[in-house]
Amino acid sequence: MKVSVRFLTGLLLVLGSFGLQADTLRIATEGAYAPFNFIDSSGELQGFDVDIARALCEEMQTECEIVGQDWDGIIPGLRAGRYDAIIASMSITPERSRVVSFTDPYYSNVLAFVGPKDEELGTDAASLEGKTLGAQRATIAGQYLQDELGRHVEVRLYDTQDNAYLDLAAGRLDGLVSDKFPAYDWLRTEAGSDFEFKGEDIDIDDKIAIAVRRSDQELRERFNEALEAIVESGRYAEINAKYFPFSIY
Amino acid sequence: MDWIYALSDWLQALAAGNEPWNSYARYLPQLLEGAWLTLKLVVLSGIVGILLALPLALMRTSKNPWLWSFPYAYIFFFRGTPLLVQIYLVYYGLSQFESLRSLGWLWDEVLSQPYWCAIITFSLHTAAYIAELFRGAIQSVPRGEIEAAMAVGLSRRQQYQKIILPRAFGMILPAYGNEVILMLKGSALASTITLLDLMGATRNVISRTYMNLEFFLMAGVIYLLIAALFIGCFRLLENYFNAHQKATHLPTGKLDVQVQDEHLKDTAR
């Protein structure tokens, strides 16, 4: 059901966007990364990314259309001109920078350890020796776990973040490493209520930015100016506070 | 498995930092270790599967509803649901029950371990198919052979021990080999419960190197080699247990004149 609603919304948005004038800015997001972008019960795209996108459009005084797009195809779709920008919690990486242009970062991602409230979990290699830790496969958290702690802990990699949460809740994992802000969202759910962040955040210098086509430098500049403006005006802080009680900028 | 890493070091030295050869050499050991785990999973679940299948099939061929209804439902369930659903039920499903988690040894050493969850699921799954093979074979042992067994005064138990089950085992061998190869391919689902079998190791390597084509191709070749190994083993087993199918006719000329027959002369050539 979730998939079909998502598919239909995507289809409607894509169909709808054909009828819009050329000066409407089309922005893609994924819709599967709560609380940054997700599809609410009425089938609308919502979340931090979506709110930022709307605020930026307002600042630039441009009509905007937000479209949903699966993660795999999100960069190819941008290059094919199906939309003009991606605001979908995308990390700046060297590989991506070769094919798209990134604006200034609009938030910084950090990694964090999550573990059970009633158990001690040190976060240095020595005290983690012999523990079992999980992360999602093909993510920065998974790479960090393998590279930094692979020699000391048993690493379990999951297909989805949800499966990693399930195994943590089932007691198969002593802890997991994940992007901090989505994990923050999970800790507030009932399933996550017995768990908490452990130790210090892991700053891996992961910056999240808006992606545009490399030929669209003018649009990139406009986004940068608008971003600066909403940070100045406090609009950014307002949106931030709606999702997190701490600053993620 | 240290020799694999020694081999990898040697290959890496040979590649001398040249991509993509360096990556191939560097990640090959992970694939081979994955292949070893895949082999263990398939062999162990194939053996446990056939041991479970025998009593199931015997119960299934009974005429007593108390006996045949359980294996009937069991086989219906395991043949009728996807292996992925079964493995998720065992791994993520069972762990939802608090009471199971306080079982001590059974939880700590068995049900909390992805390896044993995979073995349990694969064994139960393949047992359902093998039981059905056994049932068909038991029912198709020629009536005449059973009558002959009765005629020489074998008890019911002896008939099963000496005639029906050995005959049935010979009959299911080719199909059992088939089932083990299907299981080999099904075992790739172990990667969904964090096991680093051949598929899991390959996906891990690809998430680091982004070399989808090369490493999936390598994994495919390794699966083919494992399948070839199984095919070879089953050929040997068939030659041993079904030797009668390969028996050559004796030259009739040397037989006693009284048992020489016209039709024997034809086939003897």
Interface residues (C-beta under 8 A of the other chain):
Chain A: E95 G134 R137 A138 G142 Q143 Q146 R156 L157 Y158 D159 N163 L166 D167 A170 G171 R172
Chain B: Y92 S95 Q96 R101 S112 P114 T192 T194 G200 R203 N204 S207 R208 Y210
